[in-house]
Amino acid sequence: MSEPIAVLIACPTGDTADTLARALVEAGLAACVNRLPGVRSTYRWKGEVVTDEEDLLVAKTTRETFAALERFVLSRHPYEVPEIVALPMVDGHAAYLAWLEASVDAS
């Protein structure tokens, strides 16, 4: 069995987030991507503290697929240094986790 993970990806609001979410699922790199609009992010960038509105994508995939997902996001993301952070799923509903694994193409 694969190791399920959730990948957080911060995006500009609107079409960029929608397009990336759909593309990840269509490419078989994520079983599901939730888009959380209205995230307010505060961060340091080039020596300044900045606050922006963003959308947060939560992509459900497997650890085995992470490298391909990361390359895919980097090739399509408008940010110079996008947030792409994987979090382990320590447990979950067995049927959901089986569906997740079956829905992701780890090749």
Order of alpha helices (4+ residues) and beta strands (2+ residues): beta-alpha-beta-beta-alpha-beta-alpha
